């Protein structure tokens, strides 16, 4: 897939080949994080999103039930530990 990045053409992989693995996306309910999560999902990969905003996480769950998600702050070690336990 050919995309433009900062005015230059770049070739983006159609899939990162995450067979049997899960893409973890922080801040995945909006902006770049959301685009990344959707790209992995469209490629058929498993996706887990965490974000600080509970309303945004709940909206994501309703919109894309196949994306696993939770409320967590990636800057807090205790939240990251909880996500990976």
Backbone as CSV, one residue per row, in Angstrom:
resi,resn,N_x,N_y,N_z,CA_x,CA_y,CA_z,C_x,C_y,C_z
1,UNK,0.842,-1.154,0.000,0.000,0.000,0.000,0.898,1.230,0.000
2,UNK,0.658,2.158,-0.907,1.472,3.361,-1.026,0.761,4.509,-0.330
3,UNK,1.472,5.208,0.537,0.923,6.355,1.265,1.903,7.507,1.159
4,UNK,1.413,8.700,1.460,2.276,9.870,1.477,2.536,10.267,2.914
5,UNK,3.792,10.477,3.257,4.195,10.875,4.594,5.143,12.053,4.449
6,UNK,4.755,13.191,4.974,5.575,14.413,4.881,5.980,14.703,3.444
7,UNK,5.038,14.521,2.515,5.291,14.827,1.128,6.067,13.778,0.362
8,UNK,6.406,12.674,1.009,7.162,11.609,0.338,6.314,10.359,0.266
9,UNK,6.423,9.636,-0.825,5.707,8.368,-0.963,6.435,7.295,-0.151
10,UNK,5.672,6.584,0.638,6.238,5.474,1.413,5.353,4.259,1.227
11,UNK,5.944,3.110,1.274,5.191,1.874,1.139,4.912,1.335,2.534
12,UNK,3.632,1.239,2.869,3.222,0.708,4.167,2.922,-0.772,4.016
13,UNK,3.367,-1.583,4.960,3.066,-3.020,4.880,1.573,-3.241,5.017
14,UNK,1.044,-4.244,4.316,-0.382,-4.531,4.420,-0.691,-5.182,5.755
15,UNK,0.300,-5.805,6.368,0.134,-6.403,7.689,1.504,-6.506,8.328
16,UNK,1.536,-6.369,9.626,2.800,-6.504,10.343,3.069,-7.967,10.672
17,UNK,2.199,-8.866,10.183,2.358,-10.299,10.389,2.454,-10.641,11.881
18,UNK,1.408,-10.331,12.604,1.363,-10.577,14.039,0.711,-11.909,14.369
19,UNK,0.850,-12.889,13.519,0.195,-14.169,13.714,0.387,-14.678,15.144
20,UNK,-0.743,-14.856,15.833,-0.703,-15.386,17.188,-0.314,-14.364,18.245
21,UNK,-0.139,-13.120,17.852,0.248,-12.063,18.789,-0.819,-10.986,18.794
22,UNK,-0.727,-10.077,19.741,-1.687,-8.988,19.862,-0.972,-7.646,19.771
23,UNK,-1.516,-6.741,18.976,-0.989,-5.373,18.901,-1.536,-4.602,20.093
24,UNK,-0.660,-4.009,20.887,-1.046,-3.170,22.014,-0.926,-1.723,21.554
25,UNK,-2.024,-0.967,21.641,-2.025,0.418,21.177,-2.448,1.325,22.332
26,UNK,-1.534,2.184,22.762,-1.876,3.159,23.800,-2.473,4.388,23.137
27,UNK,-3.415,5.022,23.824,-4.075,6.185,23.233,-4.832,5.820,21.978
28,UNK,-5.362,4.616,21.958,-5.962,4.086,20.733,-7.395,4.465,20.461
29,UNK,-7.955,5.405,21.227,-9.341,5.789,20.981,-9.467,7.038,20.122
30,UNK,-8.336,7.665,19.799,-8.404,8.895,19.007,-7.082,9.099,18.243
31,UNK,-7.153,9.948,17.241,-5.962,10.370,16.508,-5.157,9.249,15.890
32,UNK,-3.849,9.377,16.013,-2.928,8.411,15.414,-3.119,7.021,16.025
33,UNK,-3.313,6.962,17.344,-3.519,5.665,18.000,-4.723,4.934,17.441
34,UNK,-5.797,5.665,17.214,-7.008,5.058,16.646,-6.736,4.547,15.231
35,UNK,-6.028,5.330,14.437,-5.696,4.914,13.069,-4.828,3.663,13.082
36,UNK,-3.890,3.601,14.007,-3.026,2.422,14.118,-3.851,1.198,14.498
37,UNK,-4.719,1.350,15.493,-5.561,0.227,15.921,-6.433,-0.266,14.773
38,UNK,-7.029,0.643,14.038,-7.895,0.265,12.914,-7.092,-0.414,11.797
39,UNK,-5.862,0.024,11.582,-5.019,-0.590,10.552,-4.705,-2.034,10.909
40,UNK,-4.323,-2.265,12.159,-4.068,-3.644,12.596,-5.332,-4.485,12.492
41,UNK,-6.465,-3.942,12.933,-7.726,-4.667,12.887,-8.101,-5.016,11.453
42,UNK,-7.954,-4.064,10.539,-8.277,-4.298,9.131,-7.388,-5.374,8.515
43,UNK,-6.168,-5.518,9.043,-5.245,-6.540,8.540,-5.538,-7.910,9.148
44,UNK,-6.551,-7.964,10.054,-6.916,-9.238,10.657,-6.147,-9.556,11.925
45,UNK,-5.414,-8.581,12.449,-4.628,-8.806,13.661,-5.490,-8.609,14.901
46,UNK,-5.075,-9.210,16.013,-5.719,-8.989,17.299,-5.234,-7.654,17.837
47,UNK,-6.129,-6.880,18.429,-5.785,-5.540,18.890,-6.295,-5.326,20.304
48,UNK,-5.426,-4.776,21.168,-5.825,-4.355,22.511,-5.455,-2.881,22.643
49,UNK,-6.461,-2.071,22.965,-6.282,-0.627,23.103,-6.440,-0.256,24.558
50,UNK,-5.542,0.605,25.050,-5.840,1.222,26.330,-5.681,2.720,26.236
51,UNK,-6.559,3.400,26.996,-6.652,4.846,26.932,-7.106,5.353,28.291
52,UNK,-6.810,6.611,28.593,-7.172,7.202,29.880,-8.649,7.540,29.997
53,UNK,-9.331,7.719,28.897,-10.711,8.184,28.900,-11.700,7.020,28.905
54,UNK,-12.397,6.847,30.026,-13.383,5.775,30.100,-14.502,5.938,29.066
55,UNK,-15.069,7.145,28.884,-16.104,7.288,27.848,-15.590,6.920,26.448
56,UNK,-14.353,7.285,26.145,-13.787,6.964,24.829,-13.585,5.460,24.671
57,UNK,-13.142,4.791,25.737,-12.962,3.333,25.685,-14.315,2.642,25.505
58,UNK,-15.336,3.098,26.226,-16.675,2.516,26.097,-17.218,2.721,24.684
59,UNK,-17.006,3.903,24.107,-17.447,4.173,22.736,-16.735,3.251,21.747
60,UNK,-15.442,3.037,21.955,-14.675,2.145,21.083,-15.207,0.716,21.167
61,UNK,-15.527,0.260,22.371,-16.076,-1.094,22.553,-17.386,-1.256,21.780
62,UNK,-18.242,-0.225,21.803,-19.509,-0.294,21.070,-19.272,-0.265,19.560
63,UNK,-18.329,0.548,19.136,-18.055,0.743,17.708,-17.326,-0.441,17.087
64,UNK,-16.376,-1.003,17.821,-15.540,-2.097,17.296,-15.431,-3.199,18.348
65,UNK,-16.467,-4.036,18.462,-16.477,-5.056,19.515,-15.315,-6.053,19.442
66,UNK,-14.680,-6.196,18.290,-13.578,-7.150,18.182,-12.259,-6.605,18.729
67,UNK,-12.208,-5.292,19.022,-11.023,-4.714,19.648,-11.156,-4.867,21.152
68,UNK,-10.163,-5.468,21.776,-10.131,-5.583,23.226,-9.641,-4.239,23.769
69,UNK,-10.248,-3.751,24.838,-9.858,-2.431,25.323,-10.064,-2.305,26.820
70,UNK,-9.348,-1.354,27.421,-9.510,-1.071,28.837,-9.059,0.353,29.134
71,UNK,-9.488,0.855,30.301,-9.092,2.189,30.746,-7.788,2.051,31.511
72,UNK,-6.758,2.772,31.059,-5.457,2.747,31.724,-4.629,3.930,31.243
73,UNK,-3.707,4.355,32.083,-2.798,5.456,31.779,-1.408,4.865,31.580
74,UNK,-0.891,4.932,30.351,0.400,4.319,30.026,1.563,4.960,30.779
75,UNK,1.354,6.137,31.368,2.432,6.782,32.116,2.477,6.326,33.577
76,UNK,1.524,5.496,33.979,1.474,5.001,35.361,1.836,3.524,35.392
77,UNK,2.913,3.193,36.072,3.392,1.811,36.134,2.315,0.863,36.653
78,UNK,1.547,1.290,37.646,0.511,0.414,38.201,-0.561,0.085,37.163
79,UNK,-0.915,1.048,36.312,-1.889,0.783,35.251,-1.320,-0.169,34.212
80,UNK,-0.063,0.039,33.840,0.566,-0.836,32.841,0.654,-2.256,33.395
81,UNK,1.039,-2.396,34.659,1.086,-3.733,35.292,-0.276,-4.399,35.248
82,UNK,-1.331,-3.632,35.536,-2.696,-4.184,35.533,-3.082,-4.645,34.136
83,UNK,-2.711,-3.888,33.107,-3.058,-4.258,31.734,-2.398,-5.580,31.343
84,UNK,-1.173,-5.786,31.779,-0.423,-6.965,31.352,-0.535,-8.140,32.312
85,UNK,-1.304,-8.008,33.383,-1.509,-9.155,34.297,-2.612,-10.034,33.823
